[in-house]
Amino acid sequence: MRAGLVTSATVGRADAARDRPTGILTDQLVAGPGDRVLDVGCGQGRPGVRMATRTGAELTGISISARDVEVSDARAEREGCADECASSGCSSH
């Protein structure tokens, strides 16, 4: 068995493969400025933030993971759409 070498090129290809379904979804979504989109189970916000960036729609993401909400909020900040994106965590007792 050969050990794989992880380089920026292999990471880039993995990111591109992961983003492909997200791109298809956001390209098909009929939403724009003034529209609101709810992403239930938003995870770390990759699809939602991409959608908000591409369409200008307002996004609300919900996740059961507080850590994912933090990552999602940071992603929205980095991508310049934090004003359009809001994430919320849920917990069960």
C-alpha positions, 0 to 999 in steps of 0.5 A: 500500500502506498501512502498518499501525499497531501498537497495544495493541489490534492486539497484543491481538487477535493474542495472542487469535488465537494463544491460541485453539487453545491454549485449545481444547487445554487445555480438552480435556486430561484432566489435573489435580493429580498428573498429569504432561504432557510437551511435546516441542518446547515452544517458548517455553512458551505452551501448556504454561504455560497448561495447567499453570496451568489444570489444576495438572498438572506439566509438563516441556517440551523444546526444542532452543532454549536461548533458548526454554527461558529464555523458557518458564521466565520465562513459568512464573515470571510466571504463578505455576506455576514449581513445576509447570513444568520446561523442558530444552534439548537439543543435538546435536553 
